Amino acid sequence: MPPPTFRQDRPDLSLHRFLPLTTNDVIIVIRRLPDKHSAADPIPTSVLKEVRDLIAPFITELFNRSMSDGCFPAVFKEAFITPIVKKAGLDATDVSSCRPISNLSVLSKLLERLVAHQLMQYLSSTDLLPSLQSSFRPGHSTETSILRVLSDMAVDRGD
């Protein structure tokens, strides 16, 4: 197969800044959160969901300032690391038998989701994603990738 090709960004297209979030944007992503939480969270996720209407304007302001300044708050980069044994039967006291799981705060994850959403909207609306890009795209699953590869293999064999 030839290597993938990427078209150049048109000079008239650019993402200079993220669009300001609304309180409703933040409320929606909080509402969709799973109820689990991390030790990095000062407030349990279930409580955050209960008070979302009261706290959302403050979170929105924080997120908008972060995006306009282009600065991800340092506290959002802190994680609790949990060692998980790679597979049953390995010595749990041996560091090489474990893999680290990083647990970030729920606010960090919320900001990441909102930024990723805007970035994906931009890339999709400007047709900047390669046509064969499957991961992290709605309607482009592992199954569609496998079907594409199998189809290409059938064509190559002359089936």
N, C-alpha and C positions, 0 to 999 in steps of 0.2 A: 504494500500500500504506500502511496506517496505520503509525505508528511502533511499534517494539516496546514491549511493556508488561512491567513487572517487578513481581512481587508483593513486598510488604513482608515483611521478616524477622519471624518471630514472636518475641515477647518471651521465650518459653521456650527459644529457640535462640540459642546464642552459642558462639563459638570463643574462649574466654578464653586458652587456651594449647595448644601442640602436645603431642601425646603423646610420652613419652620413647621414643627409639629403642633398639632392642636391637642387640647386636653382630651378630646374624644379619641384621638389616635392612641394616646397612652392608656386610657380606660379600656379600650378594646384589647390591647395586648395584655394588660393585667388580667382581664376577664378570662383570657385563653390560657393562662398559666396553669400548669399542673399543680396540684396541692403539695407536692414535695418541696422541701427547702434544704438549703445547705447551712453548715455551721458558719459560713461567711455572711449569712443574712442576719442583720440586726433585728428584723421583724419577720416572724414566720409568714410564709406565703399566704396561708389561709387568712391571717389578720390583714395583710396588705390588700387582699381581694375584698375583704369586708369594708375597709375604709378607703377604697380606691377613689370614690367620688370626692372625698375630702383632700386626699393627698396628691391626686393627679395634677392639679395646677402647679404644685411645687416641683414635682418630678418633671413635668413638661418644661418648666423654666430651666431646670438644671440640664436637661437633655438638649434643649435649644441652644443654650450657652456653650455646651460642650461641642455641638456640631458647628456653630458659627465660629468658634475659636479654633476648631480643628484640634482639640485637646481632649483625650480620653482621660477622665479622672484617675489619678494614681490608685486611689482606694478601690476602684473597679478592677484593677489588675491583680489585686491580691486574691490568692486562692488557698483553700485548705486542701492539702494533698493527702489522699488516702491510698495506702498500698494495697493492691489486690493481687492475690496469688494467681499466677498466669494459668496454671492448670492443676487439677487435683493431684495430690501425691507429692507435690514439690514442698520443700522445706519453707514454711512461712516465715521463719526467722532469717532466712538468707535473702538479702536485698536483691540478688540477681534472679530470684524466683518470683519477684513481684513486678507489677507494672503500676505506675502512678496514675491516679485518677485525680484531676484537678477540679475542684468544686468552686465555681465563681459565684458571686452574689447575684441574686435575682435581678437587681437593678442593672448590673453589668450586662446580663443576658437580654434584658428588655431593650437597652440602648442598642446593643448589637443587632437585634432583630429589626428594629426600626430603621437603622442605617442600611442594613442589608436589603430591606424592602425597597427603600428609595434607590439604592444602587442598581438592583435588579430591574426596577421599573425603567431607569435611564437606559441601561444596556439593552433591554428588550425594545423600548420605544425607538431607539436609534439603530436597531438592527446590528449591534456590535458583538453579539454572542455568535460564536461559530455555529453553523447549522447542526453539527454533530455533537455539540455540547449537551450532555445528558444530565450530569449530576447537578443537584440543587435547582432544578427547573420543574415547574408544574407540568405534568403531562409527559415528562421525559424520565422514565424510570429505568431501572436495571433491565427490565423485561424489554423495553423498546430498544435499548442498546444491543441486547443479545439478538433480538430479531433482525436488527440492522446488520450485525456481523454475519449471522447465518445467511441472510439474503445476499450479502456481498460474496460470501464463500460459494453459494450456489451459482451465482452469475459467473464467478471466476472459473468454476468447473464446467460451465456450460449447461447446467441443469435447466 
